[in-house]
């Protein structure tokens, strides 16, 4: 079984030479999330919220598209 350090080194070494620090951070974060999911026991279910909670609020935009019908124009409403 590959260690966390080995996984990180492998993933980073596969990045192109033009990769910047943000690319490396993204790779490390993905490895972290994968390890967390693998380490959870089968009898403890993982919710969609648990998987997405680190991404909630990470982009700008309206808080809830469903509250303003103008945002839903063209989607059959």
N, CA, C and O atoms as CSV, one atom per row, in Angstrom:
chain,resi,resn,atom,element,x,y,z
A,1,UNK,N,N,0.842,-1.185,0.000
A,1,UNK,CA,C,0.000,0.000,0.000
A,1,UNK,C,C,0.887,1.248,0.000
A,1,UNK,O,O,1.839,1.355,0.773
A,2,UNK,N,N,0.559,2.158,-0.861
A,2,UNK,CA,C,1.334,3.383,-1.018
A,2,UNK,C,C,1.059,4.346,0.141
A,2,UNK,O,O,-0.091,4.536,0.537
A,3,UNK,N,N,2.116,4.946,0.676
A,3,UNK,CA,C,1.953,5.905,1.762
A,3,UNK,C,C,1.445,7.232,1.209
A,3,UNK,O,O,1.482,7.479,0.004
A,4,UNK,N,N,0.978,8.065,2.104
A,4,UNK,CA,C,0.494,9.388,1.709
A,4,UNK,C,C,1.611,10.181,1.031
A,4,UNK,O,O,1.378,10.851,0.025
A,5,UNK,N,N,2.804,10.104,1.575
A,5,UNK,CA,C,3.948,10.818,1.005
A,5,UNK,C,C,4.246,10.319,-0.405
A,5,UNK,O,O,4.515,11.114,-1.305
A,6,UNK,N,N,4.199,9.011,-0.594
A,6,UNK,CA,C,4.455,8.454,-1.919
A,6,UNK,C,C,3.370,8.884,-2.910
A,6,UNK,O,O,3.663,9.204,-4.062
A,7,UNK,N,N,2.125,8.887,-2.453
A,7,UNK,CA,C,1.024,9.324,-3.317
A,7,UNK,C,C,1.214,10.772,-3.748
A,7,UNK,O,O,1.009,11.111,-4.913
A,8,UNK,N,N,1.607,11.625,-2.801
A,8,UNK,CA,C,1.814,13.043,-3.110
A,8,UNK,C,C,2.951,13.231,-4.102
A,8,UNK,O,O,2.825,13.994,-5.060
A,9,UNK,N,N,4.048,12.544,-3.877
A,9,UNK,CA,C,5.209,12.669,-4.773
A,9,UNK,C,C,4.845,12.203,-6.169
A,9,UNK,O,O,5.207,12.849,-7.152
A,10,UNK,N,N,4.132,11.088,-6.269
A,10,UNK,CA,C,3.731,10.564,-7.574
A,10,UNK,C,C,2.822,11.549,-8.299
A,10,UNK,O,O,3.020,11.840,-9.479
A,11,UNK,N,N,1.826,12.059,-7.583
A,11,UNK,CA,C,0.867,12.985,-8.200
A,11,UNK,C,C,1.535,14.278,-8.644
A,11,UNK,O,O,1.257,14.780,-9.733
A,12,UNK,N,N,2.409,14.817,-7.810
A,12,UNK,CA,C,3.093,16.064,-8.150
A,12,UNK,C,C,4.044,15.854,-9.318
A,12,UNK,O,O,4.172,16.726,-10.177
A,13,UNK,N,N,4.700,14.726,-9.358
A,13,UNK,CA,C,5.653,14.466,-10.448
A,13,UNK,C,C,4.940,14.312,-11.790
A,13,UNK,O,O,5.563,14.472,-12.839
A,14,UNK,N,N,3.651,14.006,-11.770
A,14,UNK,CA,C,2.892,13.871,-13.015
A,14,UNK,C,C,2.365,15.203,-13.542
A,14,UNK,O,O,1.847,15.270,-14.657
A,15,UNK,N,N,2.495,16.258,-12.748
A,15,UNK,CA,C,2.080,17.582,-13.211
A,15,UNK,C,C,3.054,18.080,-14.279
A,15,UNK,O,O,4.227,17.705,-14.266
A,16,UNK,N,N,2.586,18.910,-15.192
A,16,UNK,CA,C,3.495,19.462,-16.198
A,16,UNK,C,C,4.510,20.412,-15.556
A,16,UNK,O,O,4.282,20.921,-14.458
A,17,UNK,N,N,5.612,20.643,-16.233
A,17,UNK,CA,C,6.649,21.537,-15.717
A,17,UNK,C,C,6.138,22.961,-15.521
A,17,UNK,O,O,6.727,23.738,-14.770
A,18,UNK,N,N,5.052,23.300,-16.190
A,18,UNK,CA,C,4.494,24.651,-16.085
A,18,UNK,C,C,3.541,24.795,-14.895
A,18,UNK,O,O,2.967,25.865,-14.694
A,19,UNK,N,N,3.367,23.736,-14.108
A,19,UNK,CA,C,2.457,23.772,-12.961
A,19,UNK,C,C,2.935,24.813,-11.944
A,19,UNK,O,O,4.132,25.008,-11.737
A,20,UNK,N,N,1.964,25.467,-11.325
A,20,UNK,CA,C,2.305,26.451,-10.298
A,20,UNK,C,C,1.897,25.914,-8.921
A,20,UNK,O,O,1.406,24.791,-8.808
A,21,UNK,N,N,2.098,26.704,-7.903
A,21,UNK,CA,C,1.823,26.271,-6.536
A,21,UNK,C,C,0.356,25.922,-6.345
A,21,UNK,O,O,0.034,25.002,-5.594
A,22,UNK,N,N,-0.536,26.640,-7.012
A,22,UNK,CA,C,-1.965,26.340,-6.895
A,22,UNK,C,C,-2.299,24.965,-7.457
A,22,UNK,O,O,-3.145,24.259,-6.908
A,23,UNK,N,N,-1.643,24.581,-8.544
A,23,UNK,CA,C,-1.848,23.246,-9.114
A,23,UNK,C,C,-1.416,22.169,-8.119
A,23,UNK,O,O,-2.088,21.148,-7.969
A,24,UNK,N,N,-0.305,22.401,-7.450
A,24,UNK,CA,C,0.201,21.448,-6.462
A,24,UNK,C,C,-0.754,21.365,-5.272
A,24,UNK,O,O,-1.020,20.275,-4.766
A,25,UNK,N,N,-1.265,22.495,-4.828
A,25,UNK,CA,C,-2.202,22.520,-3.705
A,25,UNK,C,C,-3.463,21.737,-4.053
A,25,UNK,O,O,-3.979,20.979,-3.232
A,26,UNK,N,N,-3.953,21.923,-5.270
A,26,UNK,CA,C,-5.151,21.194,-5.701
A,26,UNK,C,C,-4.904,19.691,-5.676
A,26,UNK,O,O,-5.750,18.933,-5.202
A,27,UNK,N,N,-3.768,19.259,-6.175
A,27,UNK,CA,C,-3.426,17.838,-6.186
A,27,UNK,C,C,-3.350,17.294,-4.763
A,27,UNK,O,O,-3.881,16.221,-4.479
A,28,UNK,N,N,-2.702,18.020,-3.883
A,28,UNK,CA,C,-2.583,17.575,-2.500
A,28,UNK,C,C,-3.950,17.519,-1.812
A,28,UNK,O,O,-4.220,16.606,-1.032
A,29,UNK,N,N,-4.793,18.482,-2.100
A,29,UNK,CA,C,-6.125,18.495,-1.515
A,29,UNK,C,C,-6.940,17.293,-2.003
A,29,UNK,O,O,-7.658,16.670,-1.221
A,30,UNK,N,N,-6.828,16.970,-3.294
A,30,UNK,CA,C,-7.544,15.818,-3.839
A,30,UNK,C,C,-7.082,14.529,-3.175
A,30,UNK,O,O,-7.902,13.666,-2.860
A,31,UNK,N,N,-5.792,14.392,-2.961
A,31,UNK,CA,C,-5.257,13.206,-2.292
A,31,UNK,C,C,-5.794,13.133,-0.867
A,31,UNK,O,O,-6.167,12.059,-0.396
A,32,UNK,N,N,-5.833,14.258,-0.191
A,32,UNK,CA,C,-6.347,14.305,1.181
A,32,UNK,C,C,-7.789,13.821,1.230
A,32,UNK,O,O,-8.141,12.993,2.071
A,33,UNK,N,N,-8.625,14.336,0.330
A,33,UNK,CA,C,-10.038,13.944,0.297
A,33,UNK,C,C,-10.178,12.454,-0.025
A,33,UNK,O,O,-11.005,11.770,0.579
A,34,UNK,N,N,-9.389,11.950,-0.959
A,34,UNK,CA,C,-9.456,10.531,-1.313
A,34,UNK,C,C,-9.094,9.664,-0.112
A,34,UNK,O,O,-9.753,8.658,0.150
A,35,UNK,N,N,-8.059,10.046,0.611
A,35,UNK,CA,C,-7.635,9.288,1.792
A,35,UNK,C,C,-8.703,9.327,2.880
A,35,UNK,O,O,-8.928,8.323,3.556
A,36,UNK,N,N,-9.364,10.471,3.060
A,36,UNK,CA,C,-10.421,10.576,4.065
A,36,UNK,C,C,-11.579,9.651,3.726
A,36,UNK,O,O,-12.132,8.993,4.607
A,37,UNK,N,N,-11.947,9.600,2.452
A,37,UNK,CA,C,-13.054,8.747,2.027
A,37,UNK,C,C,-12.691,7.275,2.206
A,37,UNK,O,O,-13.517,6.484,2.663
A,38,UNK,N,N,-11.478,6.908,1.854
A,38,UNK,CA,C,-11.027,5.524,1.988
A,38,UNK,C,C,-10.974,5.111,3.449
A,38,UNK,O,O,-11.291,3.967,3.774
A,39,UNK,N,N,-10.581,6.014,4.334
A,39,UNK,CA,C,-10.421,5.699,5.747
A,39,UNK,C,C,-11.741,5.570,6.505
A,39,UNK,O,O,-11.753,5.075,7.631
A,40,UNK,N,N,-12.837,5.999,5.917
A,40,UNK,CA,C,-14.120,5.900,6.597
A,40,UNK,C,C,-14.607,4.452,6.568
A,40,UNK,O,O,-14.397,3.736,5.589
A,41,UNK,N,N,-15.242,4.043,7.623
A,41,UNK,CA,C,-15.742,2.673,7.686
A,41,UNK,C,C,-17.016,2.543,6.882
A,41,UNK,O,O,-17.725,3.525,6.657
A,42,UNK,N,N,-17.305,1.324,6.447
A,42,UNK,CA,C,-18.490,1.087,5.625
A,42,UNK,C,C,-19.776,1.300,6.395
A,42,UNK,O,O,-20.787,1.668,5.795
A,43,UNK,N,N,-19.778,1.081,7.710
A,43,UNK,CA,C,-21.003,1.239,8.480
A,43,UNK,C,C,-21.303,2.700,8.800
A,43,UNK,O,O,-22.339,2.991,9.398
A,44,UNK,N,N,-20.437,3.610,8.422
A,44,UNK,CA,C,-20.683,5.034,8.624
A,44,UNK,C,C,-20.911,5.671,7.259
A,44,UNK,O,O,-19.947,5.975,6.556
A,45,UNK,N,N,-22.166,5.877,6.870
A,45,UNK,CA,C,-22.436,6.435,5.546
A,45,UNK,C,C,-21.924,7.873,5.405
A,45,UNK,O,O,-21.876,8.629,6.375
A,46,UNK,N,N,-21.550,8.222,4.199
A,46,UNK,CA,C,-21.054,9.560,3.896
A,46,UNK,C,C,-22.139,10.290,3.114
A,46,UNK,O,O,-22.618,9.796,2.093
A,47,UNK,N,N,-22.519,11.458,3.594
A,47,UNK,CA,C,-23.556,12.226,2.906
A,47,UNK,C,C,-22.940,13.050,1.775
A,47,UNK,O,O,-21.728,13.262,1.724
A,48,UNK,N,N,-23.787,13.497,0.893
A,48,UNK,CA,C,-23.353,14.377,-0.192
A,48,UNK,C,C,-22.781,15.660,0.408
A,48,UNK,O,O,-21.790,16.195,-0.088
A,49,UNK,N,N,-23.408,16.150,1.475
A,49,UNK,CA,C,-22.913,17.348,2.150
A,49,UNK,C,C,-21.483,17.141,2.652
A,49,UNK,O,O,-20.631,18.010,2.468
A,50,UNK,N,N,-21.213,15.984,3.291
A,50,UNK,CA,C,-19.872,15.720,3.805
A,50,UNK,C,C,-18.828,15.769,2.694
A,50,UNK,O,O,-17.722,16.270,2.896
A,51,UNK,N,N,-19.182,15.250,1.523
A,51,UNK,CA,C,-18.243,15.243,0.404
A,51,UNK,C,C,-18.055,16.626,-0.208
A,51,UNK,O,O,-16.984,16.935,-0.730
A,52,UNK,N,N,-19.093,17.461,-0.146
A,52,UNK,CA,C,-19.044,18.763,-0.817
A,52,UNK,C,C,-18.828,19.945,0.120
A,52,UNK,O,O,-18.703,21.074,-0.353
A,53,UNK,N,N,-18.779,19.724,1.438
A,53,UNK,CA,C,-18.771,20.846,2.383
A,53,UNK,C,C,-17.584,21.790,2.201
A,53,UNK,O,O,-17.713,22.982,2.481
A,54,UNK,N,N,-16.445,21.303,1.745
A,54,UNK,CA,C,-15.291,22.174,1.551
A,54,UNK,C,C,-15.452,23.085,0.336
A,54,UNK,O,O,-14.732,24.073,0.193
A,55,UNK,N,N,-16.402,22.746,-0.538
A,55,UNK,CA,C,-16.612,23.539,-1.748
A,55,UNK,C,C,-17.790,24.491,-1.622
A,55,UNK,O,O,-17.959,25.374,-2.463
A,56,UNK,N,N,-18.609,24.328,-0.583
A,56,UNK,CA,C,-19.782,25.177,-0.409
A,56,UNK,C,C,-19.330,26.616,-0.143
A,56,UNK,O,O,-18.560,26.882,0.780
A,57,UNK,N,N,-19.823,27.529,-0.969
A,57,UNK,CA,C,-19.487,28.937,-0.812
A,57,UNK,C,C,-18.163,29.345,-1.436
A,57,UNK,O,O,-17.696,30.460,-1.204
A,58,UNK,N,N,-17.545,28.467,-2.223
A,58,UNK,CA,C,-16.226,28.787,-2.776
A,58,UNK,C,C,-16.314,29.589,-4.077
A,58,UNK,O,O,-15.287,30.042,-4.582
A,59,UNK,N,N,-17.509,29.773,-4.626
A,59,UNK,CA,C,-17.657,30.583,-5.828
A,59,UNK,C,C,-18.637,31.715,-5.541
A,59,UNK,O,O,-19.456,31.628,-4.626
A,60,UNK,N,N,-18.541,32.759,-6.323
A,60,UNK,CA,C,-19.426,33.896,-6.139
A,60,UNK,C,C,-20.643,33.748,-7.024
A,60,UNK,O,O,-20.575,33.166,-8.107
A,61,UNK,N,N,-21.737,34.271,-6.562
A,61,UNK,CA,C,-22.977,34.228,-7.317
A,61,UNK,C,C,-24.148,34.392,-6.382
A,61,UNK,O,O,-23.970,34.589,-5.180
A,62,UNK,N,N,-25.345,34.313,-6.927
A,62,UNK,CA,C,-26.517,34.431,-6.064
A,62,UNK,C,C,-26.538,33.287,-5.054
A,62,UNK,O,O,-26.117,32.172,-5.361
A,63,UNK,N,N,-27.024,33.567,-3.867
A,63,UNK,CA,C,-27.023,32.556,-2.810
A,63,UNK,C,C,-27.903,31.368,-3.154
A,63,UNK,O,O,-27.506,30.224,-2.933
A,64,UNK,N,N,-29.095,31.619,-3.692
A,64,UNK,CA,C,-30.016,30.538,-3.992
A,64,UNK,C,C,-30.769,30.879,-5.267
A,64,UNK,O,O,-31.641,31.748,-5.270
A,65,UNK,N,N,-30.434,30.200,-6.332
A,65,UNK,CA,C,-31.051,30.498,-7.621
A,65,UNK,C,C,-32.551,30.259,-7.611
A,65,UNK,O,O,-33.281,30.887,-8.378
A,66,UNK,N,N,-33.015,29.376,-6.770
A,66,UNK,CA,C,-34.439,29.026,-6.780
A,66,UNK,C,C,-35.319,30.118,-6.192
A,66,UNK,O,O,-36.536,30.075,-6.374
A,67,UNK,N,N,-34.755,31.084,-5.501
A,67,UNK,CA,C,-35.576,32.106,-4.857
A,67,UNK,C,C,-35.961,33.241,-5.795
A,67,UNK,O,O,-36.850,34.028,-5.469
A,68,UNK,N,N,-35.319,33.343,-6.941
A,68,UNK,CA,C,-35.632,34.410,-7.883
A,68,UNK,C,C,-35.962,33.765,-9.222
A,68,UNK,O,O,-35.091,33.198,-9.882
A,69,UNK,N,N,-37.221,33.856,-9.613
A,69,UNK,CA,C,-37.662,33.190,-10.839
A,69,UNK,C,C,-36.938,33.706,-12.078
A,69,UNK,O,O,-36.869,33.000,-13.084
A,70,UNK,N,N,-36.396,34.923,-12.026
A,70,UNK,CA,C,-35.680,35.461,-13.178
A,70,UNK,C,C,-34.449,34.611,-13.499
A,70,UNK,O,O,-34.061,34.492,-14.661
A,71,UNK,N,N,-33.837,34.020,-12.471
A,71,UNK,CA,C,-32.667,33.175,-12.699
A,71,UNK,C,C,-33.040,31.869,-13.396
A,71,UNK,O,O,-32.194,31.234,-14.025
A,72,UNK,N,N,-34.284,31.478,-13.284
A,72,UNK,CA,C,-34.719,30.212,-13.833
A,72,UNK,C,C,-35.363,30.335,-15.212
A,72,UNK,O,O,-35.833,29.343,-15.769
A,73,UNK,N,N,-35.385,31.544,-15.761
A,73,UNK,CA,C,-35.969,31.747,-17.094
A,73,UNK,C,C,-35.213,30.895,-18.100
A,73,UNK,O,O,-33.985,30.814,-18.075
A,74,UNK,N,N,-35.969,30.267,-18.980
A,74,UNK,CA,C,-35.368,29.430,-20.012
A,74,UNK,C,C,-35.164,27.980,-19.573
A,74,UNK,O,O,-34.657,27.164,-20.343
A,75,UNK,N,N,-35.554,27.660,-18.347
A,75,UNK,CA,C,-35.418,26.290,-17.859
A,75,UNK,C,C,-36.784,25.633,-17.700
A,75,UNK,O,O,-36.944,24.712,-16.900
A,76,UNK,N,N,-37.776,26.110,-18.469
A,76,UNK,CA,C,-39.103,25.506,-18.446
A,76,UNK,C,C,-40.005,25.989,-17.342
A,76,UNK,O,O,-41.067,25.411,-17.111
A,77,UNK,N,N,-39.606,27.036,-16.655
A,77,UNK,CA,C,-40.456,27.551,-15.578
A,77,UNK,C,C,-41.173,28.797,-16.005
A,77,UNK,O,O,-41.934,29.370,-15.225
